[in-house]
Amino acid sequence: MEGHRILRSLIITCGVVMLLGTGACKNGSVVSTDTPASGSIDIVADESFAPLIKTEISTFSSLYKEAAIHAKFLPEESEVAEFFRNPDIRLLIISRRLTEDEKKYFEQLGLPPREIKIAIDAVAFVINHENTDSNLQYKQIADILSGKITNWMEINPTSILGNISVVFDNQQSSTVRYLREKVLGGNQFTKNVFAVDSNPAVIDYVAKNPSAIGVIGASWISNKEDDATANLLGRIKVVAVSRQDSSSGFYVPSKRFIYSMQYPFLRELFIVSQEKHSGLGTGFATYVASDEGQRIVQRAGLMPVDRAVRTIELKNEF
């Protein structure tokens, strides 16, 4: 059976992948009874990637009936704090690499800093259906976020929408950190930026407020085959953005433009493990990085790791 074949491959692979722990015992005593395909564990994940991670967990659990993976979805700052505060949380799913201080935490545990890239994601901008300005230049996005542009008439003199409000999912989210670093060079956003409490709440706000522009993880709107995604897309419009080095040519965060890396707001997604043995955390992380798990990434409209590697090698840049 396919499930047994994957299970055998999973257990073999767990012996060689970088996520492998240092052993099932500590000081001669067994510290856990879970295996790569059974048991019960807790993980934390960025709320921006909830649709993808929920699908990965659901599919993994359908293959391995004795495996229970309990995921808590939080904004980035909260999930990182939770992970490093609680050693019982096996995995952290995050859209950046570990910092040097975070790597020192693993040194204190006597573990290598174990992170594995599992996908290329995008940050998406969404607007109300009444807004006709669905193509924006990269510089216009930057000027909106910094406060240099505050009114839609500054983009389109015929616009009737008025002052621009920018809404994020959470003040501690990965999208806030990503855009502050990438677009503003670490500087603060305009005073017209605020946060709600989730990606769906961003879409709900934008759908009710014509002058708003929302910022969400593309994972929430990238799977065109999913009914929930279709419902969200039906409520808003996705903004097409030019590249930073060009004012012509506009790209949406779709599979086509994520794969070609023409969409300008791309980010990497990683799994970080603090598992001390070859347990269920290792098994799940290995599954997500396997061909099976990467096909789920692809169906979700994001870029699988193997495709990302080939594209980056061809482009010589990210």
C-alpha positions as CSV (number, residue, x, y, z in Angstrom):
1,M,0.0,0.0,0.0
2,E,1.1,3.6,-0.7
3,G,0.9,4.5,3.0
4,H,3.2,1.7,4.0
5,R,5.6,2.6,1.3
6,I,5.7,6.2,2.5
7,L,6.1,5.0,6.1
8,R,9.1,2.8,5.3
9,S,10.7,5.6,3.3
10,L,10.0,8.1,6.1
11,I,11.7,6.0,8.7
12,I,14.7,5.4,6.5
13,T,14.9,9.0,5.6
14,C,14.7,10.1,9.3
15,G,18.1,8.5,9.7
16,V,19.8,10.9,7.3
17,V,17.9,14.2,7.1
18,M,19.2,17.2,9.0
19,L,16.2,17.3,11.3
20,L,17.2,14.1,13.0
21,G,17.6,14.4,16.8
22,T,20.5,13.2,18.8
23,G,18.9,10.0,20.1
24,A,15.9,8.5,21.8
25,C,17.5,8.5,25.2
26,K,19.0,11.1,27.5
27,N,21.3,10.1,30.4
28,G,20.3,6.5,29.6
29,S,16.6,6.9,30.1
30,V,13.9,7.0,27.4
31,V,12.4,10.5,27.2
32,S,9.6,9.9,24.7
33,T,7.6,7.0,23.3
34,D,6.5,8.6,20.0
35,T,7.9,7.5,16.7
36,P,8.2,9.1,13.3
37,A,4.7,7.8,12.5
38,S,2.9,7.6,15.8
39,G,2.3,9.4,19.1
40,S,1.1,12.9,20.0
41,I,3.0,16.2,19.8
42,D,2.4,19.9,19.9
43,I,3.8,22.4,17.3
44,V,3.4,26.1,16.7
45,A,3.0,27.7,13.2
46,D,2.7,31.1,11.7
47,E,-1.0,32.0,11.3
48,S,-0.2,33.3,7.8
49,F,0.4,29.6,6.7
50,A,-2.6,28.0,8.5
51,P,-4.3,26.7,5.3
52,L,-1.2,24.9,4.0
53,I,-0.1,23.5,7.4
54,K,-3.6,22.3,8.2
55,T,-3.7,20.4,4.9
56,E,-0.2,18.9,5.6
57,I,-1.3,17.7,9.0
58,S,-4.6,16.4,7.8
59,T,-3.0,14.4,5.0
60,F,-0.2,13.1,7.3
61,S,-2.7,12.0,9.9
62,S,-4.9,10.2,7.3
63,L,-1.8,8.1,6.4
64,Y,-0.6,7.5,9.9
65,K,-3.7,6.8,12.1
66,E,-1.7,6.7,15.3
67,A,-0.2,10.1,14.8
68,A,-1.8,13.2,16.4
69,I,-0.2,16.6,15.7
70,H,-1.7,19.5,17.6
71,A,-0.9,22.8,15.9
72,K,-1.3,26.2,17.5
73,F,-1.4,29.1,15.0
74,L,0.0,32.4,16.2
75,P,1.5,35.6,14.9
76,E,5.3,35.3,14.4
77,E,6.5,37.0,17.6
78,S,4.1,34.9,19.8
79,E,4.9,31.6,18.1
80,V,8.7,32.1,18.4
81,A,8.3,33.0,22.1
82,E,6.1,30.0,22.7
83,F,8.6,27.7,21.0
84,F,11.7,28.8,22.8
85,R,9.8,29.0,26.1
86,N,8.4,25.5,26.0
87,P,10.7,22.6,25.1
88,D,7.7,20.3,24.8
89,I,6.8,22.0,21.5
90,R,8.5,20.0,18.9
91,L,8.3,22.2,15.8
92,L,8.2,25.8,14.8
93,I,7.0,26.8,11.3
94,I,8.3,30.3,10.4
95,S,9.0,32.5,7.4
96,R,12.6,33.4,8.3
97,R,15.8,31.8,9.3
98,L,17.0,31.5,12.9
99,T,18.8,34.5,14.4
100,E,22.3,34.1,16.0
101,D,20.8,34.4,19.4
102,E,18.2,31.7,18.6
103,K,21.0,29.4,17.4
104,K,22.7,29.8,20.7
105,Y,19.6,28.3,22.4
106,F,20.2,25.1,20.4
107,E,23.9,25.1,21.5
108,Q,22.7,25.2,25.1
109,L,20.6,22.1,24.4
110,G,23.5,20.3,22.8
111,L,21.6,20.2,19.5
112,P,22.4,21.6,16.0
113,P,20.1,24.5,14.9
114,R,17.8,22.4,12.7
115,E,15.9,24.3,10.1
116,I,14.7,23.1,6.7
117,K,13.1,25.1,3.9
118,I,9.8,23.7,2.8
119,A,8.2,26.4,0.5
120,I,8.4,29.8,-1.1
121,D,5.4,31.9,-0.1
122,A,4.3,35.4,-1.0
123,V,2.9,38.4,0.8
124,A,-0.3,39.6,-0.9
125,F,-2.1,43.0,-1.0
126,V,-5.9,43.0,-1.3
127,I,-8.4,45.8,-2.0
128,N,-12.1,46.4,-2.0
129,H,-14.1,45.6,-5.2
130,E,-15.0,49.3,-5.5
131,N,-11.3,50.2,-5.8
132,T,-10.3,50.4,-9.5
133,D,-6.6,50.8,-8.8
134,S,-5.7,47.1,-8.7
135,N,-2.3,47.7,-10.4
136,L,0.3,49.4,-8.2
137,Q,4.0,50.1,-8.7
138,Y,6.4,48.8,-6.1
139,K,7.4,52.4,-5.2
140,Q,3.7,53.2,-4.6
141,I,3.4,50.3,-2.2
142,A,6.5,51.6,-0.4
143,D,5.2,55.1,-0.3
144,I,1.8,53.9,1.1
145,L,3.5,52.0,3.8
146,S,5.8,54.9,4.7
147,G,3.1,57.5,4.6
148,K,4.4,59.4,1.6
149,I,1.1,58.5,-0.2
150,T,-1.9,58.8,2.1
151,N,-4.8,59.3,-0.4
152,W,-6.0,57.2,-3.4
153,M,-6.2,60.4,-5.4
154,E,-2.4,60.6,-5.2
155,I,-2.3,57.4,-7.2
156,N,-5.3,58.1,-9.4
157,P,-6.6,61.7,-9.6
158,T,-10.0,60.4,-10.6
159,S,-10.4,58.2,-7.5
160,I,-13.3,58.9,-5.2
161,L,-12.0,56.7,-2.3
162,G,-10.2,59.2,-0.1
163,N,-7.6,58.4,2.6
164,I,-5.8,55.1,2.5
165,S,-5.9,52.8,5.5
166,V,-3.5,49.8,5.6
167,V,-4.5,46.8,7.6
168,F,-2.4,43.9,8.8
169,D,-3.4,40.6,10.4
170,N,-1.5,41.3,13.7
171,Q,1.1,43.8,15.0
172,Q,3.4,40.9,15.8
173,S,2.9,39.1,12.5
174,S,5.5,37.9,10.0
175,T,4.0,40.1,7.3
176,V,4.6,43.2,9.5
177,R,8.3,42.2,10.1
178,Y,8.8,41.2,6.5
179,L,7.6,44.5,4.9
180,R,9.3,46.6,7.5
181,E,12.6,45.0,6.7
182,K,12.2,44.6,3.0
183,V,10.4,47.8,2.0
184,L,11.1,50.3,4.8
185,G,14.7,49.2,5.8
186,G,13.6,48.7,9.4
187,N,11.8,52.0,9.7
188,Q,8.3,52.4,11.1
189,F,5.1,52.3,9.1
190,T,2.8,55.3,8.6
191,K,0.3,56.1,11.3
192,N,-2.5,55.0,8.9
193,V,-1.4,51.3,9.4
194,F,-3.2,49.2,12.0
195,A,-3.8,45.5,12.7
196,V,-6.9,43.3,13.3
197,D,-6.4,39.8,14.6
198,S,-6.2,37.4,11.7
199,N,-5.8,37.1,7.9
200,P,-9.6,36.4,7.4
201,A,-10.3,39.5,9.6
202,V,-8.1,41.5,7.2
203,I,-10.2,40.3,4.2
204,D,-13.4,41.1,6.2
205,Y,-12.2,44.6,6.9
206,V,-11.2,45.3,3.3
207,A,-14.5,43.9,2.0
208,K,-16.4,46.4,4.1
209,N,-14.1,49.5,3.7
210,P,-13.5,50.7,0.1
211,S,-10.5,52.8,0.9
212,A,-8.5,50.1,2.7
213,I,-5.6,48.0,1.5
214,G,-5.0,44.7,3.3
215,V,-1.8,42.7,3.8
216,I,-2.1,38.9,4.1
217,G,-0.2,35.7,3.5
218,A,-0.7,34.4,0.0
219,S,-1.4,31.0,1.5
220,W,-4.9,32.2,2.3
221,I,-5.8,32.9,-1.3
222,S,-3.4,30.8,-3.4
223,N,-5.3,27.5,-3.6
224,K,-7.8,28.1,-6.3
225,E,-9.3,24.6,-6.0
226,D,-10.3,25.2,-2.4
227,D,-13.9,26.4,-1.7
228,A,-12.8,28.5,1.3
229,T,-10.2,30.3,-0.8
230,A,-12.9,30.9,-3.5
231,N,-15.1,32.5,-0.9
232,L,-12.4,34.8,0.3
233,L,-11.4,35.8,-3.2
234,G,-15.0,36.6,-4.0
235,R,-15.0,39.3,-1.3
236,I,-11.9,41.2,-2.4
237,K,-9.5,41.9,-5.3
238,V,-5.8,41.0,-5.3
239,V,-3.4,43.8,-6.2
240,A,-0.9,43.3,-9.0
241,V,2.5,44.9,-8.2
242,S,5.4,45.8,-10.5
243,R,9.0,44.7,-9.7
244,Q,11.2,47.0,-7.7
245,D,13.5,47.6,-10.7
246,S,10.7,48.3,-13.2
247,S,7.5,50.4,-13.3
248,S,6.0,48.4,-16.1
249,G,4.7,44.8,-15.9
250,F,2.4,43.9,-13.0
251,Y,2.3,40.6,-11.1
252,V,-0.1,39.0,-8.7
253,P,0.9,36.4,-6.1
254,S,-0.3,33.5,-8.2
255,K,1.5,30.2,-8.8
256,R,2.7,31.4,-12.2
257,F,4.4,34.5,-10.9
258,I,5.6,32.9,-7.7
259,Y,7.3,30.1,-9.7
260,S,8.8,32.6,-12.2
261,M,9.8,34.8,-9.2
262,Q,8.5,37.9,-10.9
263,Y,6.2,38.8,-8.0
264,P,8.3,41.1,-5.8
265,F,7.2,40.1,-2.3
266,L,8.4,36.5,-1.9
267,R,9.5,34.8,1.3
268,E,10.8,31.4,2.4
269,L,9.1,29.1,4.8
270,F,11.0,26.9,7.3
271,I,10.4,24.2,9.8
272,V,12.6,24.4,12.9
273,S,12.9,21.4,15.2
274,Q,13.9,21.1,18.8
275,E,13.1,17.3,19.0
276,K,15.8,15.4,20.9
277,H,15.0,12.0,19.3
278,S,13.7,10.6,16.1
279,G,10.1,11.1,17.0
280,L,6.8,12.3,15.4
281,G,8.2,15.9,14.9
282,T,11.0,14.4,12.8
283,G,8.5,12.3,10.9
284,F,6.1,15.1,10.1
285,A,8.9,17.5,9.1
286,T,10.4,14.8,6.8
287,Y,7.0,14.2,5.3
288,V,6.4,17.9,4.5
289,A,9.8,18.0,2.8
290,S,9.2,14.8,0.9
291,D,7.7,14.5,-2.6
292,E,4.3,13.8,-1.1
293,G,4.4,16.9,1.2
294,Q,5.8,19.1,-1.6
295,R,2.9,18.1,-3.9
296,I,0.6,19.6,-1.2
297,V,2.7,22.8,-1.3
298,Q,2.3,22.9,-5.1
299,R,-1.5,22.3,-4.9
300,A,-1.7,25.1,-2.4
301,G,-0.3,27.5,-5.0
302,L,3.0,28.0,-3.4
303,M,6.4,27.0,-4.7
304,P,7.9,23.6,-3.6
305,V,11.5,23.5,-2.4
306,D,12.9,21.5,-5.3
307,R,11.4,23.9,-7.9
308,A,12.6,26.9,-5.8
309,V,16.2,25.5,-5.8
310,R,16.2,25.0,-9.6
311,T,14.7,28.5,-10.2
312,I,17.2,30.2,-7.9
313,E,20.1,28.4,-9.6
314,L,18.9,29.6,-13.0
315,K,18.3,33.2,-11.9
316,N,21.3,33.4,-9.6
317,E,19.4,35.6,-7.2
318,F,16.3,35.7,-4.9
